[in-house]
Amino acid sequence: MDFVNRSFASVLPEGSSPSVNIDFSTFHLSPSVVTTIICGLTLFYWWAISRAKASRDFIDGNYNFDAPIIGPKNPVLGRLAFFRNGPKYIAEGYAKYKDTFFKVSGNDLLIVPNKYLQELASMPPEKLSLNVAIVDAFQRLHSITKVITDHSLQTRMLNARLTPRLGLQVPAVQEQFKKYLPVELPANSTTEWTSVNALHLARRMVHRGVATQFVDELKENEEYLQTAINYSEHGFKHNFAIRVFPDFLKPIAAQFSPTSWGVDAALRKATKMLIPLIHNRRALEKTPDYKKPEDFLQYLMDGGIGEGDSDFTTVQRLMVTYLGSGPSTIIAVAQLLFDLCVHGEYVETLREEIIQVLTEHNGFTHTALAEMKKLDSFMRESQRLSPPTLLGFNAIVREDVVLHDGTVLPEGCHIQMATYAIGMDPEKNGPNPEVFDGMRQYKKRQVKGQGNIHRFTTTADNNLHFGHGKIVCPGRFFADHSMKMITANILLRYHLQFPGGHKQRPANTSMYDVLIPDLSTCVEFKLREDAGRYNW
């Protein structure tokens, strides 16, 4: 077998000869070596499967439910087709079967009609679980899924401690936005436009707000900020990277995916930064005059005592929460900026409301943010037409469920609803649903008795982007605050437009059911001449 030597010689200068002579004739694998390799690979596969199953319920119940499959029926071809053309298959399924069931991505997802919403939304997680679906979404990534359970501490602390105290956080968040918005958005001229990548600006501002409310001591620490960004974005990408693989290969692919390595590396770095801080706080708690910080890390530390959490588990819980508070809010802010550029006729209306409300409340407060009803309506319309995902109400059936008409959802069914299609249905959202109407919900709130029904954070049968009932996003109020504060600060201080003032909205791209704004699109900003007057 001297063809390797001949091939090697062919790339050398003429007259040269290879300096190494490789003789494959003496290269043999003994039976014991072959046996060792096979056993090693088998043990690795067994370990990967065991590691996955430790945090993963049986979720193949869709095979036991008869419903038409939109697209290829083969599992691998179905996933590949859904990866490339998810919006097409969802739209086709809803057009044909909106009042009954259908499947997309092969047998992976069972799309449930809207008529079953109320009874499904009232079911406890022991029957219908959002968290089991989230675990599956992150596809065996142990650095994330270990702490995601029904009734998890981080969810309880978010609902019981952080959300009720969001108003207390507003001044600190505004202080950071006021300080760092000019850094992230360096538009200092009232005559010249400055171009800024929209997604980058959204990412930086959202994470600055989150860090302020999560870890007070590290809110201005650039290394920590980047670590949190890396953790959440690698986790977000991991879902895309592994989802298309056949089920039997997912445990292996998960171990070798660069996205999983990125999450693990970010978690290790966060651990090195946060555990000394946790130790320091524990020591200070023993001093008589110490006042605990009002941040999410402290809430997890306090709640973790009863759970028996180690310091490392506390760090894991904190970082996992970034997955819910980061990527989807960043995308929503970028989409909001695009819609403001396209529909510039709303800018002054929104700005006037912001100025009026902040004047009445002497700056940013929880109540002031709630009173920004026109901005709230614009945000909901932006979300309706460009949501983070086309599917929602994501859950897995944990025991057989009998619906009101006798339909049985078998244990292990992975269900979702076609939330985007529902939002675009004239029967659900009125005439001309394809037209952007920034005041659509504001006008509905003017009807007597409807003032609190059509808010950005309110879920209903025609607004399921945050879920509904017990299958609901616990961080939606957190996202609402972040989006309103970022947008209000930008509108107070800057004019904005697409480069050259054009009005063509960049097309969204899709992967599976996820909509992604154009990553390269920039928005131009120019400092307003009266920006200095509004110094809240």
ZIKA-V646136 format. One record per residue. PHI is phi in whole degrees, 0 to 359 (999 if undefined). PSI is psi in whole degrees, -180 to 180 (* if undefined). OMEGA is omega in whole degrees, -180 to 180 (none if undefined). Layout:
phi=PHI psi=PSI omega=OMEGA
phi=PHI psi=PSI omega=OMEGA
//
This chain:
phi=999 psi=68 omega=-180
phi=262 psi=14 omega=-178
phi=294 psi=-28 omega=179
phi=295 psi=-43 omega=178
phi=296 psi=-39 omega=180
phi=293 psi=-40 omega=179
phi=294 psi=-40 omega=180
phi=296 psi=-40 omega=-179
phi=294 psi=-29 omega=-176
phi=292 psi=-19 omega=-179
phi=262 psi=2 omega=179
phi=268 psi=158 omega=176
phi=302 psi=151 omega=-178
phi=301 psi=135 omega=-180
phi=91 psi=-11 omega=179
phi=272 psi=163 omega=176
phi=226 psi=151 omega=-179
phi=296 psi=144 omega=-178
phi=275 psi=-13 omega=-180
phi=238 psi=131 omega=178
phi=252 psi=115 omega=-177
phi=261 psi=123 omega=-180
phi=248 psi=104 omega=-178
phi=279 psi=-9 omega=-176
phi=294 psi=-22 omega=-178
phi=261 psi=5 omega=-176
phi=267 psi=115 omega=-179
phi=226 psi=149 omega=172
phi=255 psi=118 omega=179
phi=289 psi=156 omega=178
phi=305 psi=-36 omega=-179
phi=292 psi=-36 omega=178
phi=292 psi=-44 omega=178
phi=300 psi=-44 omega=180
phi=298 psi=-41 omega=180
phi=297 psi=-42 omega=180
phi=296 psi=-47 omega=-179
phi=298 psi=-45 omega=179
phi=297 psi=-40 omega=179
phi=297 psi=-45 omega=179
phi=295 psi=-39 omega=178
phi=296 psi=-45 omega=179
phi=296 psi=-39 omega=179
phi=295 psi=-42 omega=180
phi=296 psi=-43 omega=178
phi=299 psi=-42 omega=179
phi=296 psi=-44 omega=-179
phi=296 psi=-42 omega=178
phi=296 psi=-45 omega=-179
phi=297 psi=-42 omega=179
phi=298 psi=-38 omega=179
phi=289 psi=-47 omega=-175
phi=292 psi=-21 omega=-179
phi=300 psi=-28 omega=-177
phi=234 psi=27 omega=-174
phi=222 psi=118 omega=177
phi=286 psi=167 omega=175
phi=292 psi=122 omega=-174
phi=230 psi=30 omega=-178
phi=257 psi=22 omega=-177
phi=294 psi=-20 omega=180
phi=300 psi=-28 omega=179
phi=293 psi=-20 omega=-178
phi=262 psi=11 omega=179
phi=237 psi=125 omega=-176
phi=275 psi=117 omega=177
phi=203 psi=150 omega=-180
phi=297 psi=140 omega=177
phi=261 psi=126 omega=177
phi=268 psi=117 omega=-176
phi=99 psi=-171 omega=-178
phi=301 psi=143 omega=-179
phi=272 psi=-26 omega=177
phi=299 psi=133 omega=-175
phi=304 psi=-46 omega=-178
phi=287 psi=-46 omega=179
phi=294 psi=-36 omega=178
phi=298 psi=-42 omega=179
phi=291 psi=-41 omega=178
phi=297 psi=-43 omega=179
phi=294 psi=-40 omega=180
phi=291 psi=-35 omega=176
phi=301 psi=-42 omega=-175
phi=275 psi=-34 omega=-172
phi=224 psi=40 omega=-179
phi=308 psi=-50 omega=-179
phi=303 psi=-39 omega=-179
phi=298 psi=-47 omega=-177
phi=290 psi=-37 omega=178
phi=295 psi=-45 omega=180
phi=298 psi=-42 omega=179
phi=297 psi=-44 omega=180
phi=296 psi=-43 omega=-179
phi=292 psi=-39 omega=179
phi=297 psi=-35 omega=-177
phi=270 psi=-35 omega=-167
phi=226 psi=34 omega=-172
phi=296 psi=-22 omega=-180
phi=260 psi=6 omega=177
phi=218 psi=-165 omega=-174
phi=264 psi=151 omega=168
phi=208 psi=166 omega=-178
phi=239 psi=150 omega=172
phi=228 psi=164 omega=-176
phi=57 psi=53 omega=-175
phi=66 psi=-128 omega=177
phi=263 psi=8 omega=-171
phi=296 psi=-45 omega=-171
phi=235 psi=126 omega=176
phi=260 psi=115 omega=-178
phi=271 psi=120 omega=-173
phi=262 psi=137 omega=178
phi=292 psi=154 omega=-174
phi=298 psi=-23 omega=-176
phi=294 psi=-17 omega=180
phi=265 psi=4 omega=-171
phi=303 psi=-53 omega=-171
phi=299 psi=-43 omega=-179
phi=288 psi=-35 omega=178
phi=290 psi=-38 omega=-177
phi=293 psi=-19 omega=-178
phi=267 psi=-2 omega=-175
phi=281 psi=142 omega=179
phi=289 psi=160 omega=-178
phi=296 psi=-18 omega=176
phi=292 psi=-21 omega=177
phi=257 psi=-43 omega=-175
phi=225 psi=113 omega=-168
phi=244 psi=122 omega=170
phi=290 psi=-42 omega=-173
phi=292 psi=-35 omega=175
phi=297 psi=-37 omega=176
phi=294 psi=-38 omega=178
phi=295 psi=-42 omega=178
phi=302 psi=-45 omega=179
phi=295 psi=-36 omega=-178
phi=298 psi=-33 omega=-180
phi=265 psi=12 omega=161
phi=45 psi=67 omega=170
phi=66 psi=22 omega=179
phi=273 psi=99 omega=-170
phi=297 psi=-30 omega=180
phi=297 psi=-21 omega=178
phi=256 psi=-49 omega=-167
phi=284 psi=-17 omega=-176
phi=303 psi=-36 omega=-174
phi=255 psi=6 omega=178
phi=265 psi=107 omega=179
phi=220 psi=166 omega=172
phi=296 psi=141 omega=-178
phi=60 psi=31 omega=-178
phi=297 psi=153 omega=-178
phi=300 psi=-42 omega=-177
phi=296 psi=-36 omega=177
phi=291 psi=-42 omega=179
phi=296 psi=-41 omega=180
phi=290 psi=-33 omega=176
phi=295 psi=-44 omega=-178
phi=285 psi=-41 omega=-171
phi=267 psi=-25 omega=-174
phi=243 psi=-53 omega=-173
phi=286 psi=-51 omega=-177
phi=300 psi=-46 omega=178
phi=296 psi=-19 omega=-178
phi=254 psi=13 omega=-180
phi=302 psi=-35 omega=178
phi=299 psi=-35 omega=178
phi=292 psi=-27 omega=-177
phi=277 psi=-20 omega=-173
phi=304 psi=-48 omega=-179
phi=301 psi=-41 omega=-180
phi=293 psi=-40 omega=179
phi=295 psi=-43 omega=180
phi=296 psi=-36 omega=176
phi=300 psi=-42 omega=178
phi=291 psi=-42 omega=180
phi=295 psi=-42 omega=180
phi=296 psi=-36 omega=-178
phi=283 psi=-41 omega=-169
phi=255 psi=-13 omega=176
phi=301 psi=-44 omega=176
phi=297 psi=-23 omega=177
phi=283 psi=-47 omega=-179
phi=284 psi=-24 omega=-179
phi=232 psi=80 omega=-171
phi=279 psi=58 omega=178
phi=260 psi=98 omega=-173
phi=255 psi=-1 omega=-176
phi=254 psi=143 omega=175
phi=269 psi=-2 omega=-178
phi=240 psi=-27 omega=-177
phi=251 psi=140 omega=179
phi=276 psi=143 omega=176
phi=243 psi=127 omega=-177
phi=268 psi=131 omega=-179
phi=225 psi=136 omega=176
phi=294 psi=124 omega=-172
phi=295 psi=-44 omega=-178
phi=292 psi=-37 omega=178
phi=296 psi=-45 omega=179
phi=299 psi=-45 omega=179
phi=298 psi=-43 omega=-180
phi=300 psi=-48 omega=-176
phi=293 psi=-43 omega=-177
phi=288 psi=-41 omega=178
phi=299 psi=-47 omega=-178
phi=290 psi=-30 omega=174
phi=296 psi=-42 omega=178
phi=294 psi=-41 omega=179
phi=295 psi=-47 omega=-179
phi=301 psi=-37 omega=180
phi=298 psi=-36 omega=-177
phi=269 psi=-15 omega=-178
phi=265 psi=-47 omega=-177
phi=220 psi=100 omega=-172
phi=301 psi=-43 omega=-175
phi=292 psi=-23 omega=-175
phi=250 psi=14 omega=-174
phi=296 psi=-24 omega=178
phi=247 psi=13 omega=-179
phi=274 psi=111 omega=-175
phi=296 psi=-37 omega=-180
phi=296 psi=-42 omega=179
phi=292 psi=-42 omega=179
phi=303 psi=-46 omega=-179
phi=291 psi=-34 omega=177
phi=297 psi=-44 omega=178
phi=296 psi=-40 omega=177
phi=298 psi=-46 omega=-179
phi=298 psi=-43 omega=-179
phi=299 psi=-52 omega=-175
phi=292 psi=-39 omega=-176
phi=283 psi=-35 omega=174
phi=294 psi=-38 omega=177
phi=296 psi=-42 omega=179
phi=298 psi=-44 omega=-179
phi=290 psi=-30 omega=-178
phi=299 psi=-39 omega=178
phi=303 psi=-44 omega=179
phi=293 psi=-43 omega=-172
phi=294 psi=-38 omega=-172
phi=264 psi=-22 omega=-171
phi=300 psi=-31 omega=-175
phi=280 psi=-15 omega=-176
phi=288 psi=151 omega=170
phi=302 psi=149 omega=-174
phi=304 psi=-40 omega=-175
phi=290 psi=-19 omega=179
phi=265 psi=-15 omega=-175
phi=302 psi=-43 omega=179
phi=300 psi=-38 omega=179
phi=288 psi=-48 omega=-179
phi=301 psi=-36 omega=-179
phi=296 psi=-35 omega=-178
phi=286 psi=-26 omega=-176
phi=254 psi=4 omega=-179
phi=283 psi=131 omega=175
phi=302 psi=-27 omega=179
phi=294 psi=-38 omega=178
phi=290 psi=-36 omega=176
phi=297 psi=-39 omega=179
phi=296 psi=-41 omega=177
phi=296 psi=-46 omega=-179
phi=299 psi=-42 omega=-179
phi=295 psi=-42 omega=179
phi=294 psi=-38 omega=179
phi=294 psi=-40 omega=178
phi=297 psi=-43 omega=180
phi=294 psi=-43 omega=178
phi=298 psi=-39 omega=179
phi=299 psi=-43 omega=180
phi=296 psi=-31 omega=-179
phi=276 psi=-35 omega=-170
phi=268 psi=-34 omega=-177
phi=296 psi=-43 omega=174
phi=300 psi=-35 omega=179
phi=293 psi=-40 omega=177
phi=297 psi=-44 omega=179
phi=299 psi=-41 omega=180
phi=296 psi=-42 omega=179
phi=297 psi=-43 omega=179
phi=300 psi=-39 omega=179
phi=292 psi=-41 omega=-179
phi=292 psi=-27 omega=179
phi=298 psi=-21 omega=-179
phi=277 psi=-9 omega=178
phi=271 psi=145 omega=-170
phi=293 psi=-33 omega=-173
phi=261 psi=9 omega=-176
phi=286 psi=133 omega=176
phi=248 psi=121 omega=-178
phi=296 psi=142 omega=175
phi=295 psi=148 omega=174
phi=266 psi=75 omega=177
phi=220 psi=170 omega=-173
phi=292 psi=-33 omega=176
phi=301 psi=-44 omega=-180
phi=295 psi=-38 omega=178
phi=297 psi=-40 omega=178
phi=292 psi=-37 omega=177
phi=296 psi=-45 omega=-180
phi=294 psi=-47 omega=-179
phi=291 psi=-28 omega=-178
phi=290 psi=-19 omega=179
phi=298 psi=-48 omega=179
phi=292 psi=-25 omega=180
phi=275 psi=-13 omega=-175
phi=73 psi=28 omega=-177
phi=291 psi=140 omega=168
phi=282 psi=167 omega=177
phi=298 psi=-36 omega=179
phi=295 psi=-40 omega=178
phi=296 psi=-38 omega=177
phi=300 psi=-43 omega=178
phi=297 psi=-43 omega=179
phi=301 psi=-44 omega=-179
phi=297 psi=-41 omega=179
phi=298 psi=-47 omega=-175
phi=291 psi=-36 omega=178
phi=300 psi=-36 omega=-179
phi=295 psi=-26 omega=175
phi=298 psi=-29 omega=-179
phi=297 psi=-35 omega=179
phi=276 psi=-26 omega=-175
phi=262 psi=-10 omega=-174
phi=260 psi=-82 omega=-169
phi=305 psi=-46 omega=-176
phi=293 psi=-37 omega=178
phi=289 psi=-38 omega=177
phi=300 psi=-48 omega=179
phi=299 psi=-42 omega=-179
phi=297 psi=-40 omega=179
phi=294 psi=-43 omega=179
phi=298 psi=-44 omega=178
phi=297 psi=-37 omega=179
phi=296 psi=-43 omega=178
phi=298 psi=-41 omega=178
phi=298 psi=-43 omega=-178
phi=292 psi=-33 omega=176
phi=293 psi=-35 omega=178
phi=289 psi=-39 omega=-179
phi=287 psi=-41 omega=-175
phi=249 psi=60 omega=-177
phi=298 psi=-16 omega=180
phi=294 psi=-16 omega=179
phi=270 psi=-16 omega=-170
phi=302 psi=-51 omega=-177
phi=292 psi=-35 omega=177
phi=298 psi=-46 omega=179
phi=294 psi=-42 omega=-178
phi=296 psi=-41 omega=179
phi=298 psi=-41 omega=177
phi=296 psi=-44 omega=-180
phi=300 psi=-47 omega=-180
phi=297 psi=-44 omega=-179
phi=298 psi=-47 omega=-178
phi=294 psi=-45 omega=-179
phi=293 psi=-32 omega=176
phi=294 psi=-44 omega=-179
phi=295 psi=-34 omega=-175
phi=255 psi=8 omega=178
phi=57 psi=44 omega=176
phi=114 psi=-171 omega=-177
phi=285 psi=123 omega=173
phi=219 psi=169 omega=177
phi=300 psi=-43 omega=180
phi=293 psi=-40 omega=179
phi=300 psi=-42 omega=180
phi=296 psi=-38 omega=178
phi=294 psi=-28 omega=-179
phi=278 psi=-6 omega=177
phi=278 psi=71 omega=-171
phi=286 psi=-34 omega=178
phi=289 psi=-41 omega=176
phi=296 psi=-40 omega=178
phi=302 psi=-44 omega=180
phi=295 psi=-42 omega=179
phi=298 psi=-41 omega=179
phi=298 psi=-43 omega=-178
phi=292 psi=-38 omega=177
phi=293 psi=-39 omega=176
phi=298 psi=-44 omega=179
phi=293 psi=-37 omega=-179
phi=297 psi=-41 omega=-176
phi=270 psi=-25 omega=178
phi=224 psi=67 omega=-179
phi=285 psi=161 omega=176
phi=298 psi=-35 omega=178
phi=223 psi=155 omega=179
phi=272 psi=-14 omega=178
phi=243 psi=155 omega=179
phi=204 psi=-168 omega=-174
phi=52 psi=55 omega=-172
phi=275 psi=119 omega=-177
phi=203 psi=161 omega=177
phi=238 psi=134 omega=-179
phi=283 psi=125 omega=-175
phi=260 psi=-15 omega=171
phi=209 psi=156 omega=-177
phi=309 psi=133 omega=-180
phi=243 psi=126 omega=177
phi=258 psi=119 omega=-178
phi=275 psi=172 omega=-170
phi=299 psi=-26 omega=-179
phi=261 psi=12 omega=178
phi=93 psi=-8 omega=178
phi=297 psi=134 omega=-179
phi=250 psi=122 omega=171
phi=267 psi=114 omega=-176
phi=290 psi=155 omega=174
phi=307 psi=135 omega=178
phi=93 psi=-3 omega=176
phi=295 psi=136 omega=174
phi=256 psi=109 omega=-174
phi=251 psi=152 omega=170
phi=211 psi=172 omega=174
phi=237 psi=152 omega=-177
phi=278 psi=75 omega=-170
phi=297 psi=-40 omega=180
phi=294 psi=-46 omega=180
phi=298 psi=-38 omega=177
phi=297 psi=-43 omega=179
phi=294 psi=-23 omega=179
phi=262 psi=5 omega=-178
phi=273 psi=120 omega=180
phi=302 psi=-28 omega=179
phi=291 psi=-22 omega=-178
phi=258 psi=-32 omega=-173
phi=233 psi=16 omega=174
phi=86 psi=-178 omega=-176
phi=290 psi=155 omega=177
phi=55 psi=51 omega=-179
phi=294 psi=-20 omega=-180
phi=282 psi=-9 omega=-179
phi=267 psi=133 omega=177
phi=286 psi=118 omega=176
phi=234 psi=97 omega=-175
phi=299 psi=-21 omega=180
phi=255 psi=16 omega=-178
phi=305 psi=-51 omega=-178
phi=282 psi=-32 omega=178
phi=300 psi=-43 omega=180
phi=295 psi=-37 omega=178
phi=294 psi=-33 omega=-179
phi=287 psi=-13 omega=179
phi=281 psi=-15 omega=178
phi=288 psi=136 omega=-177
phi=304 psi=130 omega=180
phi=85 psi=-2 omega=-177
phi=251 psi=9 omega=-171
phi=299 psi=-31 omega=-177
phi=248 psi=10 omega=-174
phi=271 psi=-35 omega=-170
phi=255 psi=39 omega=-179
phi=276 psi=165 omega=179
phi=302 psi=-39 omega=-176
phi=271 psi=-6 omega=-178
phi=280 psi=129 omega=177
phi=261 psi=149 omega=-180
phi=200 psi=177 omega=-177
phi=293 psi=-16 omega=177
phi=250 psi=9 omega=179
phi=214 psi=87 omega=-172
phi=246 psi=18 omega=-177
phi=293 psi=-25 omega=174
phi=260 psi=7 omega=-175
phi=89 psi=-158 omega=-180
phi=192 psi=149 omega=177
phi=62 psi=-127 omega=-179
phi=274 psi=-11 omega=175
phi=258 psi=78 omega=-171
phi=218 psi=151 omega=178
phi=284 psi=118 omega=-179
phi=287 psi=-14 omega=-177
phi=261 psi=15 omega=-175
phi=293 psi=-32 omega=178
phi=289 psi=-35 omega=176
phi=298 psi=-47 omega=179
phi=296 psi=-40 omega=179
phi=303 psi=-47 omega=179
phi=299 psi=-48 omega=-177
phi=300 psi=-48 omega=-177
phi=295 psi=-42 omega=-179
phi=293 psi=-41 omega=-178
phi=291 psi=-41 omega=179
phi=295 psi=-48 omega=-178
phi=295 psi=-44 omega=-180
phi=298 psi=-43 omega=179
phi=297 psi=-39 omega=179
phi=292 psi=-46 omega=-177
phi=292 psi=-32 omega=178
phi=295 psi=-35 omega=-168
phi=251 psi=-20 omega=-170
phi=225 psi=148 omega=159
phi=278 psi=154 omega=177
phi=214 psi=150 omega=179
phi=197 psi=164 omega=169
phi=288 psi=155 omega=180
phi=310 psi=129 omega=-180
phi=78 psi=1 omega=178
phi=79 psi=11 omega=-179
phi=289 psi=160 omega=-173
phi=247 psi=6 omega=-178
phi=282 psi=118 omega=-179
phi=286 psi=132 omega=178
phi=296 psi=140 omega=-177
phi=291 psi=140 omega=171
phi=287 psi=150 omega=169
phi=253 psi=170 omega=-179
phi=220 psi=150 omega=167
phi=225 psi=119 omega=-172
phi=58 psi=-122 omega=179
phi=259 psi=7 omega=-175
phi=267 psi=130 omega=175
phi=263 psi=133 omega=-178
phi=235 psi=125 omega=178
phi=293 psi=158 omega=179
phi=302 psi=121 omega=-172
phi=289 psi=-22 omega=-175
phi=264 psi=-7 omega=-173
phi=292 psi=131 omega=177
phi=253 psi=154 omega=173
phi=241 psi=139 omega=178
phi=266 psi=139 omega=-180
phi=234 psi=148 omega=176
phi=220 psi=133 omega=-178
phi=295 psi=133 omega=177
phi=284 psi=146 omega=-179
phi=294 psi=-27 omega=-179
phi=259 psi=16 omega=-177
phi=302 psi=-37 omega=-177
phi=292 psi=-16 omega=-179
phi=287 psi=-25 omega=-173
phi=248 psi=82 omega=-170
phi=251 psi=50 omega=-179
phi=281 psi=* omega=none
//
